[in-house]
Amino acid sequence: MKKKLLLGALCLLLVTGCKDVKLDNGEKAIVTFENGGISVDELYKELKESYGAEKIMDLIDSKLLKEKYETTESEKTYINQTIKQLKDETKKYGYDYEDYISSTFNVKDDSAFRDYLSLNYKRNLWAEDYAIESVTDKQLNDYYEQEVYGDIEASQILITIDVSSSASDDEKKDAENKALEKAKNIIQELKDGKDFAQAAKEYSKDSETANNGGSLGKVNTNDVESEVFDALLGLKDGSYTTSPVKSSQGYHILYRTSQDDKPELTDELKEEIRTTIGREIALETGFTAKALKALREENKMKFVDTDLEKSFNDLVSSQDTSLN
């Protein structure tokens, strides 16, 4: 039985399951002997010292986040997909699903696991929202200057690396060398005067663009792989790459037709940039813990039990240390 399960079950017992039996010292009993017994206060003290901090942290965050976020269809989908995937994986490898979630996630059953996933989903929502709110005007303006570009009208010739996943390392290397050599030969043909659109129709392995002369239309940072877009930024209008550009797809020969002006920094674009930066910040190591600390402070959280407060603060400190 894991710590959280034990604490949750026994705390419930303290509240609902104890009869009004007193020990000689006047304390409420949970177990009695012929002489003496164990009081509710003794059990509570032991549980608080051993398991209380982790459980109270989950209870605090769950209460605050449920007040802030309703359970959406997106959350339900995330939970259902996560559980389905985990059930498929445990079945594939011969594990019992219930035993696995109990030992791995400290939950007693599927319902408790759903609560666990819901809490973490809402924790991540808050971390992202808090990060977005924290984005400064300087960060926003710097991003606009350095990361926002006008659309580029471009074309490509793609030479794929044709090899099976079961191929040996030598076979994969040989296939890559052949693709690279073919791309270099096509570039030489272009230098010798061959039309780019015609070369794309003849050689490109990108079935969606080849018949249209390799046209990608207008692209920006989210439309193509970073290696491709960076190469296009380095070209002048009306020029092509004189060295093959490698990406996860293979080797590209790229042609840049033109580039639009950088879009104006409208309020709508500001919000898009703020969201983009915030989501990146939220993924930084330790940021979720920082955001949750801010949430508790924002709600003026105070402990009545000073011993539990100390163990809670020790847990928070240990999290900070491990994250750092």
GUMAR-115805 format. One record per residue: x, y, z of N, C-alpha, C in turn. Coordinates in steps of 0.2 Angstrom, whole numbers, plus 5000, padded with zeros to 4 digits. Example, Ala and Ser with C-alpha at 12.3 -4.5 7.8 and 13.67 -1.06 7.14 Angstrom:
2
506649725039506249785039506649845039506449895035506849955036506450005039
REM end
This chain:
324
500449945000500050005000500450065000500350114995500850164995500650225000501050275000500950325005500350365004500150384998499550424997498950384999498950324997498350284998498250275005498750255008498750245016498450305019498750365018498550425021497850445020497650435013496950455012496450415015496550345015496150295018496050305026496650315029496650325036496350395039496550445035496250515036495450505036495250475031494450465031494250425037494650375039494450335045494350385051494850425051494850475057494250515058494050535052493450575052492750545053492750485049492050455049491950385052492550355054492450285056492650265063492750315067492950305074492350315079492150275083491650275088491950325093491450355097491650405102491850365109492450325108492750295114493350335116493450345123493950385125494450335129495050355129495550325133495550355140495950325145496050355151496250425152496650445147496850515147496350565143495850535141495250585138495350585131495850565128495850565120495450515117495250535111494750485107495150425105494950365106495350305104495150285097495650255094495550225088495650145088496150125093496250055095496250055103495950005106496049995113496349925115496649925121496949865123496549855130496749795133496449785140496749845145497349865143497549925147497849975142497450025141497650085137497450075130497850105125497650105118498050155114497750165108498050215103497550265101497750325102497250385101497250405094496750435092496650465085497250515085497350555090497950605089498550575088498750515091499350485090499450465083498850435080498850415073498950475068498550525069498650585065499350615065499650615071500350635071500850595067500750525068501150485064501050495056500450495054500250505047500550565045500450625048500650685046501350695045501750665050502450665049502750625043502350565042502650525037502350535030501750555030501450555023501050625022501050665027500550725026500750775021501350785020501550845015501350825008501450765006501350754999500550754997500150725002499450725001499150795002499350835007499050895007499250945001499850934998500050974992499550954987499350894986498850874981498150894982497950894988497350924990497250994989497851034991497851104990497751124983498151094979498251104971497551084968497251034970496651004967496051054969496051074975495451124977495551194973496151214973496251284970496151284962496351224959496351224952495651204949495251164953494551154951494151214952494351264956493951324956494151364950494751354947494951394942494751364935494751304935494651274928494151214928493651224924493151174923493451114919493151054920493450994916493151004909493551004904493351014897493350954894493050954888493150894883493850874882494250924881494950914879495350874885495150894891495450864897495150784897494550774896494250714896494550664890494650694885495050664879495750644881496050694884496750674886496850614891496350614896496350564901496150494898495650494894495450434890496050404886496350454882496850424878497450404882497650434887498150414891498050344894497450334897497250274900497250214895496950234889496950184883497650164881498050214881498750194879499150154884499050174890499350134896499050064896498450054895498149984895498449944890498449974884498749944878499449914879499849964882500549954884500649894889500249904894500349844900500049784897499549774893499349714890499849684885500249734881500749714877501349674880501449704886502049674889501949634895501249614896501049564901501049584908500849654909500849684915500049684917499849684923499249694926499149774926498649804923498549874923498449904930498049874934497849904940498549894945498849844944499549834948500049894946500049904939500549944937500350024939499750044939499650114941499650124948499550064952499650074959500350074961500850044958501550044960501850104957501650124951501950174947501750244949501050254950500750324951500450334958500550274962500250284969499550294969499150264965498450264965498150194966497550194969497250124971496850094965496550134961496150104956496150154950495750134945495650174939495350244940494850244945494550314946495050364949495450334954495950374957496550394952496650354947497150374942496850424938496250424936495950484932495950544936495850544943495950604947496650634947497150584947497850604946498050634940497750604934497850634928497550704927496950714930496550774930496950824933497250814939497550864943498250884939498550834936499150854933499050894926498450874923498250914917498050984919497750994925497551064927498151104929498651064932499251094934499651124928499651084923499951114917499651174914498951174914498551224911498751294915498751284922498951344926499651364924500151324924500851334922500851374916500451354911500551384904500151454905499651464908499251524909499751574913500051554918500451594922501051614918501351574914501951594910501751644905501151634902500951684897500851754900500551754906500451814910501151854912501651814912502251834915502751864909502551854903502851884897502951954897503551984897503652054897503552084890503452154890503452184883504152184880504652184884505352174880505352104877505152054881505251984878504751984871504252014872503752014866504052054860504352114861504652144856505252114853505652084857506252054855506051994850505551954852505351904848505151924842504751984842504452004835505052024831505552054833506152074829506552024827506651964831507051914829506751854826506151844828505851774826505251784821505051844819504451854815504651874808504451834803504651844796504051854792504151884786503651884781503651814777503051794775503051734771503551734765503751674764504251664758503951614753503851644747503651594742504251554739504151494739504751444738504551384734505051354731504951284728505551244731505451174729505951124732505951064727506551034727506650974724506850924730506550874732506650834737506950764735507450754738507750684736507750644743507350594743507350554749507850504750507950484756508450434758508050364758508150324753507650264752508050204755507850184761508150124764507650104769507650034771507150004775507450024782506950024787507150024794507549974797507549914794507849854796508549854793508749904789509349904785509949914790510549884788511149894793511349964792511849984797512150054797512450064790512850014788513150024782512650034776512150004776511650004771511350074771511150104777510850164778511350224776511950214778512450264776512550264768512550204765512650204758512050234754511450224757510850254754510850334755511050354761511150424762511650454757512250424756512750454751512450454744512050404742511750404735511250464734510850474740510350534739510750594739511250604743511650664743512050674736512250624733512550634727512150644721511550624722510950634717510750704717510750734723510550804724511050854722511750834723512250874720512250874712512150814709512050814702511550854699510950854703510350904701510550974701510950994706511151064707511651084701512051034699512551044694512151054687511551014686511151024681510851094681510651114686510351184687510851234685511451224687512051274686512151274678512051214675512151214668511551244664511051264667510451294664509851264664509751204667509151174668508651214672507951214669507451244673507251214679507251254685507051224691506451184692505851214689505251184689505251114685505651114679505651054676506051004680506551024683506950974687506550944693506150984696505750964701505250914698504950924693504450874690504850804688505450814686505850754684506150714690506350744695506750714701506450714708506050764709505750774716505350714718505450694724505050634727504550664732504450724732503850754735503250754730502850704731502250694726501750754727501750794732501250844733501450904729502050914728502350974724502650964718502950904716503350894710502950914704502350894703501950904697501850974696501951014701501751094701502451124701502951094698503651124698503951134705503751094710504051094716503851154721503251184718503051244722502751224729503051264734502851254741502251304743502151354738501751414740502151454744501751494749502051534754502151504760502751504763502851464769503151504774503051484781503351524786503651474791503851494797504251454802503851384804503251394804502851334806502651284801502751304794502551264789503051214786503751224788504251184785504751174791505151124790505651114795506151174796506451174802506851234803507451244798507751184797508351184792508151214785507551194783507251224777507151294777506851314782506651384782507251434783507751404787508351444788508751454782508751394778509051404771508751454766508051454767507651504763507851574765507851584771508051654774508751674771509151624770509851644768509951654760509351644756509351654749509151724747509351744741509051804738508451784734508051824733507451814728507751794721507451744718507651714712508251674712508451644718509051604718508851534722509351484721509251424724509851404728509751354732510351324736510851294732511451304733511951274729512251214732512051204739512251144742511551114745511551044745510951014747510751024754510151034756509951054763509650994766509950964771509750904774509150914780508650874780508150874785507950804786507450794791507250724792506950694786506750734781506450704775506950684770507550704770508050694765508450754763508550764757508950814755508550864750508550924752508150974748508651024744508351034738508651094734508051144734508251204736507751254738507751314733507251344731507151404727506751454730507051514731506651564734506351614728505751624728505451664723505451744726505151744732505051814735504851804742504951864746504751864753504251924754503751914758503351964760503652004765503352074766503652114772503452084778503852094783503652074790502952104792502552064795501852084797501852134802501452184802501352234807501252204814501552234819501452204826500752234829500252194827499552214829499352184836498852204839498652174845498552094844498252074839498152004838498851964837499351994834499951964833500351964840500252014844500552024851500251964855499651944855499351894859499651824856499751824850500051754847500751744849501151804849501851794851501851784859501451824863501451814870501251734872500751704868500651634869501151594868501551604862502051564860502651564865502851624867503351634872503151594879502551614881502251584887502351504887502151474881502151404881502851374881503351414879504051394879504251394886504051454890504251464896504051404901503351394900503051344904503351274904503751254898504051194897504751194901504951254903505651254906505651214913506151184914506251144920506151184927505651154931505551194937504951244937504751264931504251314930503651294933503351234932502751214935502751224942503251204946503251204953503251284955503651324951503651394953502951424952502551404947501851424945501451404951501451344953501051324958501151354965501751374966501951414972501551484972501551504966501251574965500551564966500251514964499551504964499351494972499651464976499551454983499651524986500151564984500251624987499651674985499451674979498951714976498251704980498151644983497551624986497651634994498251664996498351675003498351615007498651565005498651495009498951505015498651485021498951485027498851415031499251385034499251325038499051345045498551305048498351305055498851255059499051205056499451155059500151175057500551195062501251225060501751165059501651105062502051055060501951025053501351025051501151005044501451065039501451125041501651175037502451165036502751155041503551145041503651085036503351025036503450975032503250985025502751025024502551045017503051095014503351145018503851185016504451145014504651095018505251055017505151015010504550995009504350965002504451004997504251064997504351114992505051134991505451144996506151154996506551094992506351034994506650974991506450974983505850994981505750994974506151044971506251104974506651154971507351134970507651104975508251074975508351024969507950974969507950924964507950954957507451004956507351034949507951074947508251104952508851144951509451104949
REM end
